[in-house]
Amino acid sequence: MDVEEAILFPTAVRHLNGDDFRAIALLDVYGQPDPLLQTPVDERFAQLHRVIANEAGCGCGGDDL
């Protein structure tokens, strides 16, 4: 993440314009396979959120994702 924050993101901000960022925001990235584990990324994070929320007992949406 250090590389992204130190190099990638500042470079993107310098070279991309508002239209570029709007196009990026419209991309459908949900459900993309994880190149390491071959499962949809959003499904894995939703499952992780449910486990953490349920263990924490925070009432923060652990059962409704």
DSSP file (Angstrom, degrees, kcal/mol; ACC not computed):
  #  RESIDUE AA STRUCTURE BP1 BP2  ACC     N-H-->O    O-->H-N    N-H-->O    O-->H-N    TCO  KAPPA ALPHA  PHI   PSI    X-CA   Y-CA   Z-CA
    1    1 A M     >        0   0    0      0, 0.0     4,-2.6     0, 0.0     5,-0.2   0.000 360.0 360.0 360.0 -27.7    0.0    0.0    0.0
    2    2 A D  H  >  +     0   0    0      1,-0.2     4,-2.6     2,-0.2     5,-0.3   0.901 360.0  50.9 -60.3 -39.6    2.9    2.3    0.6
    3    3 A V  H  >>S+     0   0    0      2,-0.2     4,-2.9     1,-0.2     5,-1.6   0.924 110.2  49.4 -64.5 -43.8    3.7    2.3   -3.2
    4    4 A E  I  4>S+     0   0    0      3,-0.2     5,-3.3     1,-0.2    -2,-0.2   0.938 116.4  41.5 -60.0 -46.7    0.2    3.1   -4.1
    5    5 A E  I  <5S+     0   0    0     -4,-2.6    -2,-0.2     1,-0.2    -1,-0.2   0.853 122.3  39.3 -71.6 -34.2    0.0    6.0   -1.7
    6    6 A A  I  <5S+     0   0    0     -4,-2.6    -2,-0.2    -5,-0.2    -1,-0.2   0.818 137.0   4.0 -85.6 -31.8    3.4    7.4   -2.4
    7    7 A I  I  X5S+     0   0    0     -4,-2.9     4,-1.8    -5,-0.3    -3,-0.2   0.771 123.8  48.3-121.5 -54.6    3.6    6.9   -6.2
    8    8 A L  I  ><S+     0   0    0     -5,-1.6     4,-2.6     1,-0.2     5,-0.2   0.949 112.5  43.1 -65.0 -54.0    0.5    5.5   -7.9
    9    9 A F  H  ><S+     0   0    0     -5,-3.3     4,-2.5     1,-0.2     5,-0.2   0.922 114.8  48.4 -64.2 -45.5   -2.2    7.8   -6.4
   10   10 A P  H  > S+     0   0    0      0, 0.0     4,-1.8     0, 0.0    -1,-0.2   0.892 113.3  49.4 -61.0 -36.2   -0.3   11.1   -6.7
   11   11 A T  H  X S+     0   0    0     -4,-1.8     4,-1.9     2,-0.2    -2,-0.2   0.909 110.1  50.7 -67.0 -41.7    0.6   10.2  -10.3
   12   12 A A  H  X S+     0   0    0     -4,-2.6     4,-2.6     1,-0.2    -1,-0.2   0.922 109.4  50.8 -61.3 -43.8   -3.0    9.4  -11.1
   13   13 A V  H  < S+     0   0    0     -4,-2.5    -1,-0.2     1,-0.2    -2,-0.2   0.875 112.1  47.8 -62.3 -37.5   -4.1   12.7   -9.7
   14   14 A R  H  < S+     0   0    0     -4,-1.8    -1,-0.2    -5,-0.2    -2,-0.2   0.842 123.1  30.8 -71.1 -33.3   -1.5   14.6  -11.8
   15   15 A H  H  < S+     0   0    0     -4,-1.9     2,-0.3    -5,-0.1    -2,-0.2   0.627 105.6  72.6-108.0 -15.6   -2.4   12.8  -15.1
   16   16 A L     <  -     0   0    0     -4,-2.6     2,-0.2    -5,-0.2     0, 0.0  -0.763  62.5-153.4-103.3 149.6   -6.1   12.0  -14.9
   17   17 A N     >  -     0   0    0     -2,-0.3     4,-2.2     1,-0.0     3,-0.2  -0.486  39.0 -84.8-110.0-176.2   -8.9   14.4  -15.2
   18   18 A G  H  > S+     0   0    0      1,-0.2     4,-2.3     2,-0.2     5,-0.2   0.864 126.9  53.5 -58.6 -39.4  -12.5   14.5  -14.0
   19   19 A D  H  > S+     0   0    0      2,-0.2     4,-2.3     1,-0.2    -1,-0.2   0.896 108.2  51.3 -62.9 -39.3  -13.8   12.5  -16.9
   20   20 A D  H  > S+     0   0    0     -3,-0.2     4,-2.2     1,-0.2    -2,-0.2   0.934 110.8  47.2 -62.2 -46.5  -11.2    9.8  -16.2
   21   21 A F  H  X S+     0   0    0     -4,-2.2     4,-2.2     1,-0.2    -1,-0.2   0.865 110.9  51.9 -66.5 -35.4  -12.2    9.5  -12.6
   22   22 A R  H  X S+     0   0    0     -4,-2.3     4,-1.3    -5,-0.2    -1,-0.2   0.909 109.7  50.0 -65.7 -40.8  -15.9    9.4  -13.5
   23   23 A A  H  X S+     0   0    0     -4,-2.3     4,-0.6     1,-0.2    -2,-0.2   0.898 110.9  49.5 -63.5 -40.1  -15.2    6.5  -16.0
   24   24 A I  H >< S+     0   0    0     -4,-2.2     3,-1.2     1,-0.2    -1,-0.2   0.913 107.9  53.8 -63.8 -42.5  -13.2    4.7  -13.3
   25   25 A A  H 3< S+     0   0    0     -4,-2.2    -1,-0.2     1,-0.3    -2,-0.2   0.793 105.5  54.7 -64.0 -27.4  -16.1    5.1  -10.8
   26   26 A L  H 3< S+     0   0    0     -4,-1.3    -1,-0.3    -3,-0.2    -2,-0.2   0.599  81.4 113.5 -83.4 -10.7  -18.5    3.6  -13.3
   27   27 A L  S << S-     0   0    0     -3,-1.2     2,-1.2    -4,-0.6     3,-0.1  -0.348  70.6-128.6 -63.4 139.6  -16.5    0.4  -13.7
   28   28 A D        +     0   0    0      1,-0.2    -1,-0.1    -2,-0.0    -2,-0.1  -0.741  45.2 154.9 -90.3  92.5  -18.2   -2.7  -12.4
   29   29 A V    >   +     0   0    0     -2,-1.2     3,-1.2     2,-0.1     2,-0.2   0.506  35.7 107.6 -97.8  -6.0  -15.5   -4.1  -10.2
   30   30 A Y  T 3  S+     0   0    0      1,-0.2    -2,-0.0    -3,-0.1     0, 0.0  -0.505  80.7  21.9 -76.1 141.2  -17.7   -6.1   -7.9
   31   31 A G  T 3  S+     0   0    0      1,-0.3    -1,-0.2    -2,-0.2     3,-0.1   0.519  84.3 148.1  82.7   5.8  -17.7   -9.8   -8.3
   32   32 A Q    <   -     0   0    0     -3,-1.2     9,-2.1     1,-0.1    -1,-0.3  -0.489  54.1-105.1 -71.3 143.0  -14.3   -9.9   -9.9
   33   33 A P  B     -A   40   0A   0      0, 0.0    -1,-0.1     0, 0.0     3,-0.0  -0.394  26.9-119.0 -68.9 145.0  -12.3  -13.0   -9.2
   34   34 A D     >  -     0   0    0      5,-1.7     4,-2.9     1,-0.1     5,-0.2  -0.742  18.1-142.1 -79.6 123.3   -9.4  -12.7   -6.8
   35   35 A P  T  4 S+     0   0    0      0, 0.0    -1,-0.1     0, 0.0    -3,-0.0   0.734  98.4  42.7 -63.6 -20.2   -6.3  -13.7   -8.7
   36   36 A L  T  4 S+     0   0    0      3,-0.1    -2,-0.0     1,-0.1     0, 0.0   0.852 130.0  20.3 -91.2 -38.3   -4.9  -15.5   -5.7
   37   37 A L  T  4 S-     0   0    0      2,-0.2    -1,-0.1     0, 0.0     0, 0.0   0.490  90.2-131.1-114.4  -6.0   -7.9  -17.3   -4.3
   38   38 A Q     <  +     0   0    0     -4,-2.9     0, 0.0     1,-0.2     0, 0.0   0.828  67.7 114.6  58.7  36.6  -10.2  -17.4   -7.3
   39   39 A T  S    S-     0   0    0     -5,-0.2    -5,-1.7    -7,-0.1    -1,-0.2  -0.952  80.0 -85.6-129.1 153.9  -13.3  -16.2   -5.4
   40   40 A P  B  >  -A   33   0A   0      0, 0.0     4,-1.7     0, 0.0     3,-0.1  -0.378  35.4-140.8 -59.1 131.4  -15.2  -13.0   -5.9
   41   41 A V  H  > S+     0   0    0     -9,-2.1     4,-2.1     1,-0.2     5,-0.2   0.913  98.4  51.6 -62.4 -46.4  -13.5  -10.3   -3.8
   42   42 A D  H  > S+     0   0    0      1,-0.2     4,-2.2     2,-0.2    -1,-0.2   0.853 107.3  54.2 -64.3 -33.1  -16.7   -8.6   -2.6
   43   43 A E  H  > S+     0   0    0      2,-0.2     4,-2.2     1,-0.2    -1,-0.2   0.914 108.5  49.0 -64.8 -42.5  -18.1  -11.9   -1.4
   44   44 A R  H  X S+     0   0    0     -4,-1.7     4,-2.3     1,-0.2    -2,-0.2   0.909 113.5  45.7 -63.8 -42.7  -14.9  -12.6    0.7
   45   45 A F  H  X S+     0   0    0     -4,-2.1     4,-2.6     2,-0.2    -1,-0.2   0.854 110.8  52.8 -72.4 -33.6  -15.0   -9.1    2.3
   46   46 A A  H  X S+     0   0    0     -4,-2.2     4,-2.3    -5,-0.2    -1,-0.2   0.916 110.9  47.9 -64.3 -41.9  -18.7   -9.3    3.0
   47   47 A Q  H  X S+     0   0    0     -4,-2.2     4,-2.3     2,-0.2    -2,-0.2   0.923 111.7  49.5 -63.7 -43.9  -18.1  -12.6    4.8
   48   48 A L  H  X S+     0   0    0     -4,-2.3     4,-2.5     1,-0.2     5,-0.2   0.913 110.2  51.2 -60.9 -43.1  -15.2  -11.1    6.7
   49   49 A H  H  X S+     0   0    0     -4,-2.6     4,-2.9     1,-0.2     5,-0.3   0.916 109.2  50.8 -60.6 -44.2  -17.4   -8.2    7.7
   50   50 A R  H  X S+     0   0    0     -4,-2.3     4,-2.6     2,-0.2     5,-0.2   0.927 111.5  47.6 -60.3 -45.2  -20.2  -10.5    9.0
   51   51 A V  H  X S+     0   0    0     -4,-2.3     4,-2.4     2,-0.2     5,-0.2   0.940 115.5  43.7 -62.8 -48.2  -17.7  -12.6   11.1
   52   52 A I  H  X S+     0   0    0     -4,-2.5     4,-2.4     2,-0.2    -2,-0.2   0.929 115.6  48.2 -64.3 -45.5  -16.1   -9.5   12.7
   53   53 A A  H  X>S+     0   0    0     -4,-2.9     4,-1.5    -5,-0.2     5,-1.2   0.907 113.1  47.8 -63.3 -42.1  -19.5   -7.7   13.3
   54   54 A N  H  <5S+     0   0    0     -4,-2.6    -1,-0.2    -5,-0.3    -2,-0.2   0.912 113.9  46.3 -66.7 -41.3  -21.0  -10.8   14.8
   55   55 A E  H  <5S+     0   0    0     -4,-2.4    -2,-0.2    -5,-0.2    -1,-0.2   0.872 114.7  47.7 -67.6 -35.7  -18.0  -11.4   17.1
   56   56 A A  H  <5S-     0   0    0     -4,-2.4    -1,-0.2    -5,-0.2    -2,-0.2   0.738  95.9-143.8 -76.8 -22.0  -17.9   -7.8   18.1
   57   57 A G  T  <5 +     0   0    0     -4,-1.5    -3,-0.2    -5,-0.2    -4,-0.1   0.851  51.5 142.6  62.4  33.4  -21.7   -7.7   18.8
   58   58 A C      < -     0   0    0     -5,-1.2    -4,-0.1     1,-0.0    -1,-0.1   0.626  59.2-131.5 -84.4 -13.3  -21.7   -4.2   17.4
   59   59 A G        +     0   0    0     -6,-0.4    -5,-0.1     1,-0.1    -6,-0.0   0.794  62.6 137.4  67.7  26.3  -25.0   -4.4   15.6
   60   60 A C  S    S-     0   0    0     -7,-0.2    -1,-0.1     1,-0.1    -7,-0.1  -0.108  84.3 -72.0-102.2  35.8  -23.3   -2.9   12.6
   61   61 A G  S    S+     0   0    0     -8,-0.1     3,-0.4   -11,-0.0     4,-0.3   0.726  80.0 143.8  92.6  21.3  -24.8   -5.0    9.9
   62   62 A G  S    S+     0   0    0      1,-0.2     3,-0.3     2,-0.1    -8,-0.2   0.825  79.5  37.1 -63.6 -30.8  -23.1   -8.3   10.4
   63   63 A D  S    S+     0   0    0      1,-0.2    -1,-0.2     2,-0.1   -13,-0.1   0.560 110.3  59.7 -98.7  -9.2  -26.3  -10.3    9.5
   64   64 A D              0   0    0     -3,-0.4    -1,-0.2     1,-0.2    -2,-0.1   0.211 360.0 360.0-110.3  18.5  -27.7   -8.2    6.7
   65   65 A L              0   0    0     -4,-0.3    -1,-0.2    -3,-0.3    -2,-0.1   0.455 360.0 360.0 -89.3 360.0  -24.9   -8.2    4.1
